[in-house]
């Protein structure tokens, strides 16, 4: 995340894979979402999307599909 930030365009997005894979990935995702530069974060369970666009005036976070709606994920 920090390594990529200097190369990111002002309207850029980042995509993160396996954000719920492990406790470390969960913590990393929470840290990224809390970063003051992140304006929008979207948790799609398998992937996370973040936007740095100033068009989002207020910081926003969305969870599209919570685990309780994906019972097949709980089996693995």
N, C-alpha and C positions, 0 to 999 in steps of 0.2 A: 504494500500500500504506500508506504513512505517513499520507497524507491521510485515508484511510478509517478508520484505527485508532481515533480518538477516538469515532466513531459506532457502533462495533461492539459488539454485545451480548456478554456473557461466554461464551455458548455458540455464538457466531456462526461462520460459515464464510465464506470468500472463494473465488471462482472466477476463475481467470486463463486467458485464451485465448492460443493460439499460444506456449506456453512454450518451444518448440524452434524457433521461426521464424528467429531470428538469434542471433549470439553475444551480443548485448546482452540479448536475452530469456532466453537460457540463464543468463547471469550474474545477471540479476534473479531468476529462479526459484531459483537456488542461494542467493542472499542471503535470499530470503523463507523458504526451507526452514530455513536456519540460524538465523533469528531466534528468540530465546529464548521469545517469546510463542507461537510456533507449536508446537502439541503433536502434530499429525498432518498429514502431507502425502501427497497421492496424485497420482502422475504418470500421467495417462491418455494421454500423448503429445500429443494436440491441446490438452488442457486440463489445468490443475493445480488441485487442491482443497486448501485448508488449513483446519484447525480449530484453534480456540483454547481448546477445552473442557478444563477441569481434570480431567474424568473420565478422560482419557488421562494416566495418571500418569507414563509415560515417553514421551519424544519418539520418534515413529515415522515412518518414511517408506516408502512403497510405490510400486513401479513396476508398473502393471498390464499394459501391453503394450509391451515393448521394441521398438525399431526393427527388430531382426532378424526379428521376427514380423509385420512390416508391409512386405513388399517393395514394395507399390504406392506407399508414401511415398517410398522411395529413388529412384524414377523422376522425381520432380518437384524 
